[in-house]
């Protein structure tokens, strides 16, 4: 046995112990088992904590539903969001409300169509580390219908440039010029709530002019108090929706390409074209002094804020439609590319400019080019007032339909001798001189000078002010 033991090496291995590899393998196996146990323990703890938090969240949601049902005036129930801290957890409670005509369909203010009967309340409770939020919903049925069967409701919706509701906007509604049964309201409508909604209840059927207003605000049609006409019918709701926001500013340097001392009309129109829309917006009159000798005239405009921005041009641009060929002359992009001699010319609008709600005009500068004419000769005192009227020019001019033709005045600017420079919107013009009350004497073509691509047509003494530039 001793010899066998020696041959097998049993006596030598009895005191040898574990090798380093065996220790590492054992620790690795222990780590795997420990990780599984720890993960299971953490999962149990997290599940228990989430279950407890979910129970608290459900109670908070039920509490909000009870508070909503306890509101005496449902028009004051507009929702919102607030935080609640319990057991070291922060719960965010969000309440959203909508008027509905049927529990299964939403009717946001301004949507119109049908009677509003109920108010739906949606409550969402969220917290850090949640698996899923807790939600609760209810529909509140007022004791009486909101709409009187014999009367109607006007739903007013005011949204800002971001698409969110604008609160605190004053609302008015008066019978239209043709009232068709409409009568003056007995109560002043409430200002818009946090969702940008106002509800004018129990209105006699007929035609009403609805308008909104707030200091420093402007609509997407560039009106400080935009109107909407609605027709109220018995037992139903009608909408009046507005896009309205804190006005932004644009500082336009009008006639930026005109030389020093150039005169601009004292009643010049300015056109703003939203870059995200094909619809032009006319806004404001340039009212700078006609006797100013500044190189260019700077005018600050208040406009509806737009990230997309506006293209700005001098004159009253009117797009073509089925009813009219429009007045396209002020738009440089409406002038087709073409050759004048050996040079190719093309038209492009000036770069646009964007503005944000409440932004100052100085933060959004833009240059606005115009056509330039030099007038020379002598004008007697009392016959030195100047007027410009749209005319038919060269084929390159896209034109201005007769009912839309522009008329601009400069005042008493024609000199007794020498020459002056004036700036006008792009297009074709006839110039007239005269007295303060009447300017009817045509200024002949020899007295006018322009630079290419602008031209002077001797017949009719028409100056065509061309916005196109040399193309490479």
Secondary structure as UniProt FT lines:
FT   HELIX           2..8
FT   HELIX           10..13
FT   TURN            14..15
FT   HELIX           20..69
FT   HELIX           74..76
FT   STRAND          80..86
FT   TURN            87..88
FT   STRAND          89..100
FT   TURN            103..104
FT   TURN            109..110
FT   STRAND          118..127
FT   TURN            128..129
FT   STRAND          134..141
FT   TURN            149..150
FT   STRAND          152..159
FT   TURN            161..162
FT   STRAND          170..175
FT   TURN            180..181
FT   TURN            194..195
FT   STRAND          197..203
FT   STRAND          206..213
FT   TURN            215..216
FT   STRAND          217..219
FT   TURN            220..221
FT   TURN            224..225
FT   STRAND          227..232
FT   TURN            234..235
FT   STRAND          237..246
FT   STRAND          248..254
FT   TURN            255..257
FT   TURN            260..261
FT   STRAND          263..264
FT   TURN            266..267
FT   STRAND          268..274
FT   TURN            275..276
FT   STRAND          280..286
FT   TURN            290..291
FT   STRAND          297..303
FT   STRAND          306..314
FT   TURN            329..330
FT   HELIX           332..334
FT   STRAND          338..340
FT   TURN            341..342
FT   STRAND          343..346
FT   STRAND          353..355
FT   TURN            357..358
FT   HELIX           361..363
FT   STRAND          365..368
FT   STRAND          371..376
FT   TURN            381..382
FT   STRAND          385..390
FT   TURN            395..396
FT   HELIX           402..404
FT   STRAND          407..412
FT   STRAND          419..424
FT   STRAND          427..434
FT   STRAND          439..442
FT   HELIX           445..447
FT   STRAND          448..449
FT   TURN            452..453
FT   STRAND          455..457
FT   TURN            458..461
FT   STRAND          462..465
FT   STRAND          469..470
//
